[in-house]
Amino acid sequence: MSLSFVCYRPVPPNAEGFTVSAQNETSITLQWSKVNNNTSFVIQFNGGEISIIAPVAAGLVTHTVSSLSPGTNYTFTLFSVLDDVRSSGVSITAATGRTLHFINKD
């Protein structure tokens, strides 16, 4: 009888406090609480991913997503990553601002 060995890696916890801290016509700044010193993060949106290494300092992690379209809703999903294992993820939806055009009538 042979037994197989299964390597178990714990799933990291989701980051807490995932929120939008600023936004304008072409960018949205996201912010969340750091999980621990060994955890990195992945943000998914629009079919792509951005990998983020958490800063060494304690506290909040901030990342600005730029080159976005004005007046558009975006859904961002944040995953904590530890040893290539991802958390279940947390999602938020945010919108960029609209560009206003003024017509000068003299």
Sequence and secondary structure as in RCSB ss.txt:
>XXXX:A:sequence
MSLSFVCYRPVPPNAEGFTVSAQNETSITLQWSKVNNNTSFVIQFNGGEISIIAPVAAGLVTHTVSSLSPGTNYT
FTLFSVLDDVRSSGVSITAATGRTLHFINKD
>XXXX:A:secstr
               S  EEEEE SS EEEEEE   TT EEEEEETTEEEEE   SSSSEEEEEE S  TT EEE
EEEEEEETTEE   EEEEEE           
